[in-house]
Protein backbone atom coordinates (compact mmCIF):
# COMPACT_ATOMS: atom_id res chain seq x y z
CA UNK A 1 0.00 0.00 0.00
CA UNK A 2 1.30 3.42 -0.93
CA UNK A 3 0.45 6.20 1.48
CA UNK A 4 0.20 9.41 -0.50
CA UNK A 5 -0.40 12.65 1.36
CA UNK A 6 -1.89 14.18 -1.78
CA UNK A 7 -2.72 13.31 -5.35
CA UNK A 8 -1.73 15.93 -7.90
CA UNK A 9 -3.07 14.11 -10.95
CA UNK A 10 -4.28 16.28 -13.83
CA UNK A 11 -3.12 19.51 -12.21
CA UNK A 12 -0.35 19.87 -14.76
CA UNK A 13 2.38 18.26 -12.70
CA UNK A 14 1.61 14.55 -13.13
CA UNK A 15 -0.15 12.48 -15.77
CA UNK A 16 -1.29 9.71 -13.42
CA UNK A 17 -0.57 8.14 -10.04
CA UNK A 18 2.35 6.09 -11.39
CA UNK A 19 3.96 9.24 -12.78
CA UNK A 20 3.58 11.05 -9.44
CA UNK A 21 5.05 8.18 -7.42
CA UNK A 22 7.94 7.81 -9.87
CA UNK A 23 8.78 11.53 -9.78
CA UNK A 24 8.54 11.86 -5.97
CA UNK A 25 10.83 8.83 -5.44
CA UNK A 26 9.31 7.91 -2.08
CA UNK A 27 9.21 4.10 -2.48
CA UNK A 28 11.51 1.45 -1.11
CA UNK A 29 13.32 -0.61 -3.77
CA UNK A 30 11.01 -3.59 -3.09
CA UNK A 31 7.88 -1.49 -3.59
CA UNK A 32 9.37 0.18 -6.64
CA UNK A 33 9.90 -3.21 -8.32
CA UNK A 34 6.37 -4.33 -7.38
CA UNK A 35 4.87 -1.15 -8.85
CA UNK A 36 6.86 -1.44 -12.07
CA UNK A 37 5.87 -5.11 -12.44
CA UNK A 38 2.18 -4.27 -12.03
CA UNK A 39 2.36 -1.42 -14.54
CA UNK A 40 4.07 -3.66 -17.08
CA UNK A 41 1.52 -6.44 -16.52
CA UNK A 42 -1.35 -4.01 -17.10
CA UNK A 43 0.28 -2.69 -20.28
CA UNK A 44 0.76 -6.23 -21.59
CA UNK A 45 -2.89 -7.11 -20.84
CA UNK A 46 -4.10 -4.02 -22.72
CA UNK A 47 -1.87 -4.89 -25.66
CA UNK A 48 -3.17 -8.49 -25.73
CA UNK A 49 -6.76 -7.20 -25.82
CA UNK A 50 -5.92 -4.93 -28.77
CA UNK A 51 -4.33 -7.83 -30.65
CA UNK A 52 -7.41 -10.02 -30.07
CA UNK A 53 -9.69 -7.45 -31.77
N, C-alpha and C positions, 0 to 999 in steps of 0.2 A: 504494500500500500504506500502510495506517495502522498505525503502531507504537504499540500501547497497552501501557503498563506493567502494567495490570491491567484486568480486566473486572468490573464491579460490577453486572452484570445480575441482576435478581430478588433483590437484597438490600434492596430498599426505596428505593434511591436512583434507579435508572434502570429504565425499562421494557424497553429493548432497546439494542443497540449504537449505533444511530443516535441515540437519546436521550442516551446517555452522551457521544458525540462532540460533539453539539450543545451540551450543557451545559458541557463542559470547554473548548470554544472553542480547540482546539489544532491547527486546520487552516489551511493557507494559503487565500487566496481561491479559487485555482484548484481545489484539492482540495475545498473546500466546495461549489462549483458542481457538480463531478463527482458528489459524494455525493448532493446534492439531486436531480440529474437521474436518477440510478439509483433512488433511492427513489420518485420520481414515476413512472418507467417501470414499476417493479414494482407500484405501486398501480393503474396503468392496466391492466396485464395481468390482475391479479386481478379488477378490475371487468369487463373484457371476458369473462372466463370465467364470471362470475356471470350476465351478460346472456345468454350462449349457452345456459344451462341452461333 
